Amino acid sequence: MIAFLLLAHASLTAIGEPAPVANMPSGQWATVRIEPSFAEIHTEIVIGTLRYDRERKQLDFWMRREDRDRQGGSLSVRWADSRKCAPMRAAIGAMREIGPMQIDPPDPHADLVVTADGTLYTLEAPGRYANGHAGTIKIHANVRTPLAGWAERLQSDMVNCWTAKAPSA
């Protein structure tokens, strides 16, 4: 049974996920995508854990920001490290305040709202139910949502933190 699960995970990774990025620090646990509908540049920010700092009794984090063109080609890659960027911890902590969406199955009597412009925000991160069971949350939302507000604050708070050099543990 374990062999089957490992094989299933390996095939999912090989088919359903992008190839690992060279020189990416380990410990990746969240991805944020910001994709303006009519803009030429889309942004992906990957968040991970560097290490546990025993002296300060806290985790140290890294972020990798990649700007891409509409075809997915990489335009720039920048890095940030919570040991050198004070706003990073607050931005990560604020993820908890995004709040859950409510499940909303289609209603044949509701008005259908289609948004063709705006910005698509995506967050994929670990989550937990109120009873303690863990899982993964993937949220897609447009402008004027808690996710959009958090993602825009993340970008503005981190503006002075990005560097060309990847952090090391």
C-alpha positions in Angstrom: 0.0 0.0 0.0 2.8 2.4 0.9 4.5 1.7 -2.4 1.3 2.5 -4.3 0.9 5.8 -2.4 4.6 6.7 -3.2 4.1 5.8 -6.8 0.9 7.8 -7.0 2.6 10.8 -5.5 5.6 10.6 -7.8 3.3 10.4 -10.9 1.3 13.4 -9.6 4.4 15.4 -9.1 5.8 14.5 -12.5 2.6 15.3 -14.4 0.6 17.8 -12.4 3.3 20.1 -10.9 6.0 22.2 -12.5 9.6 21.0 -12.4 11.6 22.0 -9.3 13.4 25.3 -9.7 17.2 25.2 -9.6 18.8 26.7 -6.5 15.4 26.9 -4.7 15.9 26.6 -1.0 14.0 23.6 0.6 10.9 24.0 2.8 8.5 25.5 0.2 4.9 25.6 1.6 2.9 28.3 -0.1 2.5 29.9 -3.5 0.9 33.3 -4.3 0.1 34.2 -7.9 -1.0 37.7 -9.1 -2.3 37.7 -12.7 -3.8 41.0 -13.9 -6.1 40.3 -16.8 -4.7 42.8 -19.3 -1.2 43.2 -18.0 1.9 41.8 -19.7 3.5 40.8 -16.4 2.3 38.2 -13.9 3.9 37.5 -10.6 4.4 34.3 -8.6 5.7 34.5 -5.0 6.8 31.2 -3.4 7.2 31.1 0.4 9.2 28.6 2.4 10.9 27.9 5.7 14.7 28.3 6.0 15.2 26.9 9.4 14.3 27.2 13.1 16.4 29.7 14.9 16.9 28.2 18.4 18.4 31.3 19.8 15.4 33.5 18.9 12.9 30.6 19.1 11.3 31.4 15.7 11.2 30.1 12.2 13.1 32.0 9.5 11.4 32.2 6.1 12.4 32.9 2.5 10.4 34.2 -0.5 11.1 33.9 -4.2 9.4 36.3 -6.5 9.3 35.6 -10.2 7.8 38.0 -12.8 6.7 36.3 -16.0 5.4 37.4 -19.3 2.0 36.3 -20.6 3.5 33.2 -22.2 5.1 32.1 -18.9 8.7 33.2 -19.8 10.7 34.3 -16.8 11.5 38.1 -16.8 13.1 38.4 -13.3 13.7 36.4 -10.1 14.2 38.1 -6.8 14.6 36.7 -3.3 13.8 37.9 0.3 14.8 36.5 3.7 12.9 37.2 7.0 16.3 37.6 8.8 16.9 40.8 6.7 13.3 41.8 6.0 11.2 42.8 9.0 7.8 43.1 7.1 8.0 39.4 6.0 6.9 37.9 9.3 3.9 40.2 9.6 2.9 39.4 6.0 3.1 35.7 6.6 1.2 36.1 9.9 -1.5 38.1 8.1 -2.3 35.1 5.9 -4.4 33.8 8.8 -6.6 36.9 8.5 -7.6 36.2 4.9 -10.6 34.3 6.2 -12.3 31.3 4.7 -14.6 31.5 1.7 -18.0 29.8 2.0 -18.8 26.9 -0.3 -21.3 28.3 -2.8 -22.8 25.6 -5.1 -24.5 27.0 -8.3 -28.0 28.3 -7.7 -30.3 28.3 -10.8 -32.1 31.4 -9.5 -29.1 33.5 -8.7 -27.7 36.2 -11.0 -24.6 35.1 -12.9 -21.7 37.5 -12.5 -18.9 37.2 -15.0 -15.7 39.3 -14.5 -13.5 39.6 -17.6 -11.2 42.2 -16.2 -9.5 42.7 -12.9 -6.8 40.5 -11.4 -6.8 36.8 -10.6 -5.2 36.2 -7.2 -4.3 32.6 -6.2 -3.0 31.3 -2.9 -2.1 27.7 -2.2 -1.0 27.0 1.3 -1.4 24.6 4.2 -4.7 24.8 6.1 -6.5 23.3 9.1 -10.1 22.7 10.0 -11.5 23.8 13.3 -11.2 20.2 14.6 -7.4 20.2 13.9 -7.4 18.1 10.7 -4.9 19.5 8.2 -5.1 19.9 4.5 -4.2 22.3 1.7 -6.2 25.4 0.7 -6.3 26.7 -2.8 -8.1 30.0 -3.3 -8.8 31.8 -6.5 -10.3 35.3 -6.1 -10.6 38.6 -8.0 -10.2 42.2 -6.8 -11.9 43.6 -3.7 -11.6 40.3 -1.8 -9.6 39.5 1.4 -7.1 37.6 -0.7 -6.6 40.5 -3.1 -6.1 42.9 -0.2 -3.5 40.6 1.5 -1.6 40.0 -1.8 -1.4 43.7 -2.6 -0.2 44.5 1.0 2.4 41.7 0.6 3.7 43.3 -2.5 3.9 46.8 -1.1 5.3 45.8 2.3 8.0 43.7 0.6 9.1 46.2 -2.0 12.4 47.0 -0.3 13.2 43.4 0.6 13.9 41.8 -2.8 17.5 41.0 -3.8 19.1 39.0 -6.5 20.7 36.5 -4.1 18.9 33.5 -2.8 19.1 33.1 1.0 21.0 30.3 2.6 20.3 28.5 5.9 
